[in-house]
Amino acid sequence: MIQLSTLLPLLRFRRRLRPSRDAASVSDAGDVQDGERTMRREVKKLVATVPDASSRKAFDKEMKSFLALHDRYLTERSRHRELDWNQIDIPSKEQIIPYDNLPQVWDTKVLHKLAVLKFNGGLGTSMGMSGAKSALEVKDGQSFLDLTVRQVEQFNIAHCVDVPLLLMTSFNTHEDSLRITKKYANSRLRIITFNQSRYPRILEDTMLPLPQSADDDNKAWYPPGHGDIYYALAQSGVLDQLLKEGKEYLFISNSDNVGATVDLPILQHMADSQADFIMEVTNKTKADIKGGTLIDYDNSLRLLEIAQVPAEHVEDFKSVSMFRIFNTNNLWINLKALKRVLANGGMELDIIVNPKVTGDGQSVIQLETAAGAAIKHFDNALAINVPRTRFLPVKSCSDLLLLRSDLYTLRNGQLVANTARMFETMPVITLGDKFKKIEDFQKRFKNIPSLLELDHLSVAGDVYFGRNVTLKGTVIIVANDGQRINIPDGSTLENRLITGNFTVIDL
């Protein structure tokens, strides 16, 4: 096992595992106790605003979970817990297994023990959406959720199994999800929907909860990250339900990662190795330098997220030569092991402080956790270095352009790379602010251009694309302020720089 400190001298320092932005000054145990008492008093007031006894009991239970997270946050900040970088190792070959080493045959009995879960709580606000992001059309009129349903349904039909699809929604997306899934009532697929927690945002200047009542507007609350999956599974009764049905393995992924499909070699390796927890990782590119990475610490795997990294060391964290892989958030969990971990005191996941500004300008913080951080709580945990094809997220309209183009075809709910493309790597696409919102993106393309021979596309300013446009090589289009560029129908642009109203320059 190679010490990072022997690779790069710049690692000879100690780093605090603390939030990237200070929200309050907690200097001693007295301050911690004062902060805990104050928050408990305010939360008690929130609970008292629920008139119905049954609803109040459920809300109180949820708020106790929030208070536990809040108290731990205050305690950890007061202790200034540090990570000794001299003890950081690169994970060993036994801990990160190449995908090509996995078995290519599988026991069909294992398939009957599988369930699939999608994180379905995101709104897609970064793309200008106000509803569930999973409802966004990805390809040929099919949304993220449509694709997932088709994938799991086809898997059930092909293998004669009953793999249920679980959707963990948030209070923001629950109604949308139920509305969308109604159309699959007669499909060969069981869809189980359950809600994750709803926690109060915390005012940064006072460290008091933003909402004054349990029924305050949704903007006063937040879902506490996908690390809430373990608590939500247990509290909803879904975990016990799955175990009762004989389910043993749970495949978890983000709803906007269209590459995250059921993989039989990984499932079989999990059964053969008796692994309790598997994280899929893949090699970093320039687009992934901020992704959470795995380290070996105290002889166990741990996830390190950029939100935990102090500003002065962010560049170290983003070094591809140092941290070569990142977490795809495709996770495989042994449900019996999860039940055992929860029964033995649960799991404390690293807290990530997410600062936000409300619509009326108030600075708030959200205490969140990441699902992958649970890897440190499982004795028999490992990672698998998977092909890039298993990580196809849509975080921006630039990502969406790739998937909607002729670079991919749709087959049984899965997006498959077009074999007509000569290159293994996909183009690098950068669309400017005019394309940031999905509504603007869609009106600026009469239809999606052909990208089969494209290497790089960069668009800035007020630009519109006509029908049947073909882009090849490197194409750069820049419309200056006050100018508009219209790419004519049927145009073929190859290695071109276009500026002004329509000035074409060979590259």
N, C-alpha and C positions, 0 to 999 in steps of 0.2 A: 504494500500500500504506500503511495507516494504522498509525502507531506507537501501541502501547498507552499509552506514556508521555504521549502528547498527550491521551489520553482521560481518564485518572484520575491525579491527582497521587500517589495512594498507591502507585503502581507505581515510584516513584523509590527503589528499594532494590535490593540484590543478594540473590539467593536461592541457597542451596546446593542442588544436586541430591544430596541425601543421604537415607538412610533416616529415617523419622519418629521412630524410637526408637533411642537409642544402645544398642548391645549390648556394646561394648568400647572402651577408650580406646587408639587407635593413633596415636601422636604423631610418629613418625619412621620412617625407612627401617629402622633396626635393629629396631624393634618389629614392623614388617611381616615382615621376614625371620624373626624368631623365631616369629611366628604361623604363617607358612608352613611352617617346618621342623617345628613341633610337630604341625600338622594332618597333614602328610605322614607323619610317624612313626605317628600313630594310625590313619590310613587304611591304611597298610601292614600294620598288625596285623589290621585288618578283612579285608583281602584274603587274608591267610594263613589265615583261618578257613574258607575254601572248600576242601574236600578234593579235589573233582574238577578236573582240570587245565583242561578245556575251559570249565567254568563259571567257574573262577577267572579265566581270561583275559578272558571277557566282563565279569565283575564289575570287574576291574581297569580295563578300558577305560571303564566307566561312572564309576568313582571318579576317574579322571583328568579327566573332564569336570567332575565336582563340584569337584575341586581347582582347576581353572582358574577356575571361578566364584568360589570362596572367595578365591583369591589376588587376583583383580581387585577383589573387595569390600574387602579389606584395603588394597590400594594406593590405591583411590579415596578411601577414608576418610582416609588419611594425607595425601593431597594437597588435601583440602577443595575439590574441584572446584566452581566457582561458575558460575552462569548469569547473564550480564549482561542485566538486564532492559531496559536501554536498547536492546538489540539484538532484543528480542522484537517480532514483528509479528503482526497478525491475518492469517491466511492470505488470499491474494488470491482474486478471483473465478475465476481460472484454476485455482487449486488446489482449490477446493471448488465443485463443479458442482451446480446444482439438478437434481433427478431429472426434473423436467418437460422439461428440455432434451435428454434422452437420445433416441436413435432408437427409433422404434416399429415398425421392420421389421428383420429379421435374416436373416443368411445361415445356412442350415441346416448348412453345412459346419462352422461354428464349434461347433455343439452336439456334434459328434463328438470335439472336443478337450477336453471338460470332464470333471472329476471333482469329487466333493463330499466334504467331510470334516467330521465333527462332533467337537468336543472332548467326550469321553465319560469323563472321569476323575473327575467329582465324585460325592460320596457323599450329598449332601443332608442333612448333619448339622444345618444350621440349621433344618430342618423335622422333626427327630427321626428321620431315616432312618439305617439302618446299611448299606444296600446301595447299588447304583448308582442315582443320581437319575434316570437315563434310564428306569428301570423303573417310575417313578411313573405312575399312571393320570391322564391329563389330561382326556380327554373320551370319553364313550360307551365306556368300557372300554379305550380305546387309550392306551398309554404314550407318552412322548416318542419312544422308539425306534421304536415301532409307527408313529407318525405320519411320522417321517422316512423309514422304509422305504416306506411307501405313497406318499409324495410323489415320491421318486426313481423308484420303480417305475412310477408313472403317467406321469412325465415320459418315461421310456424308451419306454413303449408309445405315447404320443401322438406322439412325434417319431421313432420307429423308430431309436433310438440305444442305445448301451451305455455309459451313465454309471455308473461304479462308485461305491459308497458306502464311504468310509473312516472307521473309528472309531479315534481315538487314545484308548486306555484307560490307566488307571493300575493299579498293582499292587492297588489297592483294588477296582477295578471290572472287571478283565479277565475273571475267571471268570463273573461275572454277565452280562457282555456276550456271551460265547460261548454261554452257556446260552440267552439270549433269542433270539439270531440263528439258532439251530439250526432254529427253526420256519419260517425263510424259505429253507431249503435248496432248495426247488423254485420259488422266485419268480423273476421275470425281473429279477434284480438280483444283481450281484456285490458281496459285502460283504467288505472287507479290514480285518482288525483287527490293530493293532500296539500295543505297549506304549510308554509314555513312560518317562523315566528315574525311578529311585528313588534319592533322595539321603538321607544321614543328617541327622537334626535335630541342631542344635548347642546344647549347653548354654550358657545365657547367661552364667553366672558364670565358667565356665572356658574357654569358646570351644573345647571339645573335643566330638567326636561323641558323641551319646547312645548309639547301639548299641555293644555290645562284641563282637558277632559278626554275620556276614553274614546269619545266619538268625534274628536277634532278632525279636521281635514287630513287626508292622507299625506299631505306635504309635511306634516309634523312628525311622521313616522318613517321607519325604514326597515327593509328586510336585512338581517345581519350577515349577509354573505352566504356563499354556498357551504361554508363550514357548519352551518346550522343543520345540515342534512341528517346528521346522526341523532341529534336531539329530536328533530321533527319526525324521523322514522319511528323512533321509540314512542314518543308522546301521542302520535296519531294512531298507534296500534298496527301500523303497516308492517313493521318489523316482525312482530309476533305472528301476524297473518301469513307472511311469506314463509316463516319457519314451519308453521303448522301445515302448510301446503307441501313441504318437503323441498322448498327452495334453499339453496346453499350458497349460490354465487350471484352477486349483484354487479352488473356493469353500469357505471355511472359516467355521464359526459355532459357537456354543455349543449343546449338545444341548437345553438348557432354553429356548431362544428359539424359540417356535413360529412366529414371524413370519419367520424366516430361511429362505426357500425360494429355489430357483433363479429368478433374475430375468433374463429374456432381454434387455431394454434395457441393463442393466448389463454383461452379458456381451458384447453387440455393441459397446458403447462401448469396452470394454477392447480388443477386437480392432481397432476402427477407430483408436483413439488410440495403439495399441501401448504401453499403460501396463504397467509392470512390477508395480505394486502399487496396489490400490484399497482404501480404507477407507470403509465406509458409516458416516456420521454422521447424527444427527438432532437436532432442536431440543430444548433442555433444558426440562423442566418442574420443578416443585418436588420431584418424586420423583427427579430425575436430577442434582441439584446436586453429587453426589460423583463422577459419572462422569468418566473420563479425557477430556481435551480435546486439540485440536490447536493447535499454535503454529507460526509460521514463525520459524526460527532459523538464521542463517547461510545464508539462501536455500534452506532445505530444510524439509520438514514434520517435526515431531517430536511424539510423544505425551507428554503430561504427566499422570501419575496422581496422585491425592490422596495415596497412600502415600508419594510423594516430596516432599510439601509439609510444611515445618516447621509446628508447631502454631500459631505466631503468625500464619501467613498462610493458614490454612485458609479463613477467611471470604472472603478475596480470591479464592481459587480457586473458591469456590462461587458467586461473583457471576454471575448470569445475564446481567447487562448487559455484563459483561466477556467471559466465555466462554459463548457462546450455543449451542454445539453440543457433543455428546459422542460418544465412540466406542461404536458398538453391538457391536463385536467381530465384525461380519460383514466378512470380508476376502476379497479376490480377488487371487490371486498368479499371475504368469506363471512356470511351472515352469522354463523355460529360463533365465530371469533369476535364479531362486532357485539353480539349479545353478551359475550363473556366480558369484554372490555367495559361495556357500559355497566354491567352488574358489579364489577370490581372497582367502582368509584368513578366511572366515566372517564372522559378525556378532556384535558385542558389544552386547547389549541392556541397557538400564538395569536395574540391580539393585533389587529391591523387598524390603525386609526385613519379614517377616511374623512378629511375635511371637506365641507360643502358650504355653499352660500345659497340661502333660500331666495325665492323670487322677490321678496321684499328687502333683500340685502342683509339678512342676519347670518352671521358666521356660526356654523354648527359643526359638531363632529359626530361620526357614526363609528361605533365599536364593532368591528367585523372579524370574521375568521375565514380561513380557506380550508376547503375539504381535504386537499392534499397534505396539509400539516398533520393530519391524523396518522401518517405513516410512522411517526416515532412511537406511537402507542401500541404497535403490533410487533411481536417478537419475530415472526417469520414474514418479513416484508422485503420486497425487492422491486426493481424497476426493469422495464424492458425498453430498449432503444428501438423504436418503431420507425417505419418509413414515413416520409413527409406526407404521403397520401392520407394518413390517418389524422392529419391536423389541417383541416380546411375551414378555418373560422371566418365568419363575416362580421368584422368589427367596423367596417366603413363601406361607403359606396364604391370605393376602389376595389375592395374585395368582391363586392357583388358583381361588378362589371366582368371580372374574370369568370365567375361561375355561370353567368347568364350568356356568355359568349360561346362560340363554337369550339372553345378549348375543352369543353366538357359535354358529355351526353348523359342522358338520364336512362338508367336501367334498373327496374324494380325498386325504385326509390333511392338508388345509389347514383352519385355522380361519378362518372368514369372518364378519365383523361382520354381525349381524342387521339387515337393512334396515328392520325394523319400529321400531327405535329412532329417535326424532326428533332426537337430538342427535349431533353428530360425536364429541364427547369422551366418554370412558368415565368411569363413576363413580369417586370416590375412596373406597376401602375401607380401614378400619383395624380389624383384629381384635386383641383383647387377648391377653395371655399364655396364657389358657386355650385359645386356638385355635392356639397356635404350632406344636405337633407335629401331624403329619398324622393320627396315631391319634386324638387329641383332636378335631381338626377334623371328622373324618368321623363321629364319634359324636354331635356336637352339631347335626348337620343330618339330620333324617329324609329329606329330599331338598333339593336346592338351590332357594332361593327365586327367584321371578321378579324380575329386576333391570332390566327394559327401561326403566322410567321412574324409575330411581333416580339421584340426583345425588351423595349422600354417605351412607355408612354407617359408624358408629362403634360398636363393641361392646366392653364391658369387663366383666369379672367372669364369674360362673357363669351362662351363658345357653345355652338350648337352643331350637332352632327346630323347629316341627312341620312337617307335610306341607303342600304347596301354599300356602306363605306368599308374599305379594306385598309388595315394598318399593318405595315411591315417594318422590320428593323427597329430603328430608333426614331420616334416621332415626338416632336416638341411643339406645342401650340400655345402661344402667349398673346392674349388680347390685353392691351394696356387700358388704363382707366378711360372710360368714355368710348371705347371701341368695342365692336362686336364682330366675331368671326363666325361665319356659317360655312361648314364643310359641305360642299354640294353633294347631292345624291350621286351614287355610283363612283365616288372618288377613290383612288388608290394612292395612299401616301406611304412612301418607302424612304426611310432615312431623310426626313424632311424637318426643317425648322420653319414654322409659320408664325409670322408676327404681324402687327398692324391690323388692318382690315383683312388683308389676305396676301401678305408678302411671303413668297415661297423661296426658301434657301436650302440648297443641298447640304447635307451633313457629310 
